[in-house]
Amino acid sequence: MSGTDPGFAVYLHWPFCAAKCPYCDFNSHVRHQPVDQARFAEAFATEIAMTADRTGRRDVASIFLGGGTPSLMEPATVGKVLDAVARHWNVAPNAEITMEANPSSVEAERFRGYRAAGVNRVSLGVQALDDRELKFLGRLHNVEEAYRAIEIARATFPRLSFDLIYARPGQTPEAWAAELRQALSRAADHLSLYQLTVEEGTPFANLYAAGKLKVPDPDAAADLYAVTQEICDAAGMPAYEVSNHARPGAECRHNLVYWRYGEYAGIGPGAHGRLRLHDGRHATSTERLPEAWLARVEARGEGLIVDDILSQEEEGDEMLLMGLRLAEGIDVARYQALSGRALDPAQVADLVAHGMVERTLAGHVRATRAGFFVLDAVVADLAA
């Protein structure tokens, strides 16, 4: 898989969680009665089959089980869904198969079951290494449980990543540096480090609007971002994407398909996809409510509610939005082929002069470290 051929991926969305975190705007749902996993697994298999009918028998480079909390799935459920992917597409022998997991739902026996089902990479939602901060973030685990989950994951899977959220209220660069160094001492080869953002429609948004939640201002957040880059660079885990750090060769191959503007099938409630079909590139999304998605799939064979063909201009804008998040930037020739237009040389030259982007020997345009601080503005300038 390369920048010119990002590959084909499959995203599987398990929408259920034990509790809804106050910062989360993902399509996740709490159910107080047991979920009929066998029925949902069958619906996943049905939607996979229908999607494969549209795409043909593609070679799958990566599979990602996201959510929600996929680690609430029984290993047998995971096995059934992954088997369905393999029946309808060609899963490469070395395909990356990632599952998101929460430390509170980690059990060694379940993890061995997921590994036996085919999962070879796990992404743990640790989020903080401080018990008080974990409580503030609405997490159900404590630091001791997080460390135990990391140990079990490292012993079970070939590859491991975990997430942390920074730029939390009152967090100083010194405190974040200490927490990050602690994380790096436990990390395998990949870390996802996200700045806390207040998303519309979440409990945190309500608190923020009421003046009861204060997050670092842009300058303070920029200082925390700078500390993040400095410490991760020194540890040999530089940022290959705005919020993701890895040792060379350990980048998340699935997310690279997104950022390199590849194709991916979105399966499950509220899943999004991008598929190149005979009549163009389709932007797809499915019914968000799990029970409504289930009924729709059982009645129609798929849960699609959006299936739009993108214009060349829309493809170009999406490629810019995704690709400029990467340290490698975007392939200018591929951008021109997709969008039907070249980047404005004067606009690129102006951004280069201001130190926001740079050209590479590989024929890419990429954001500089300074450009990452104002990435939305850089994207808007290039798309204009």
Helices and strands as residue ranges (DSSP letters): E 8-14, E 16-17, E 29-30, H 37-55, E 59-67, G 70-72, H 75-88, E 90-101, G 103-105, H 108-117, E 121-127, H 131-136, H 143-156, E 159-166, H 173-186, E 190-195, H 203-209, H 218-234, E 239-241, E 244-246, H 253-259, E 263-267, E 272-277, E 280-286, H 290-300, E 304-309, H 312-323, E 330-331, H 332-339, H 345-353, E 357-359, E 364-367, H 369-373, H 375-383
